[in-house]
Structure formats: structure tokens, C-alpha cells
Amino acid sequence: MKKGDKVRTKYTSAMVSKGATGVVQDTKNADRFPAMALIDFGSCVCWMFVREVEFLK
């Protein structure tokens, strides 16, 4: 995953609905925590776990 990739959410969360599409703005991968991505959904920008999104081609 890299900046500019388009993604879609797999689950509904407090901030976004299931199936919402967004663009990856930043990624974070620490040893003790799961990989995360900063995703811009247009109406909000939030950090999400990479396992909670699927990549679009």
C-alpha cells in the first residue's frame, strides 16, 4: 500500500459506512501495532487498520 491508492471499507465504523471509498494519504507500520493507513474519504480523514479496507484497482 502506498500514498494515492484507492481503498474501500469492509465494515461500518463510527466515522464511515461500509463500502465508502477513499484515498490513502499516509501509512504507519510499527512493530507492536497493526499496520494503519490515513485515509481521506472526502467528508473526513481518519486512521484505519489496513485489515479493515480492501484495495481497488
N, C-alpha and C positions, 0 to 999 in steps of 0.2 A: 504494500500500500504506500502511496506517495501523495504529495500535495497535488490537488487537481483531480483526483479520482472521484467518480460519481458513485454514490452508495445509496442503498435503500434500507430502511429499518425493518427488522424481523418482528419486533414486538412493540406494543404500545408502552410508552413511559409517561412520566408526569409532564414532559415538555413537548413530545412529538407523538404522532399517531403511527400505527403500524402501516408500513408502505410509503412513508414520507421519504422523498428523495432529497439528497443534499450533496455538497461538495466538500471533500477533505481539505482542511486548512493547515493542519499540523498533526504530528503523531508523537506519541510518548511510549517508550518501551523500557521500563525499569525491571530489574531482576526480581524484585519482591512483589511486583504488582502486575496484573494482566495488561496486555497492550491496549492503549487507548488512542482515540482519534478525536481531534477538534473538528466538528462538522458544522458547516453553515447551511441551514435549512431555509434561508430566506427570511423567515419570521423570527428565528432565534439561532444563536450559535451556542453549541454545548459540547461538552466532552462526553463521549460514549465508548463503551468497551467494543473492541473490534469484533468480538464474537457475536455482538448484537446487530451487526449490519451485514448486508450482502453486497458484493460489488457488481456494478452494472458495466456492460461493455459499450 
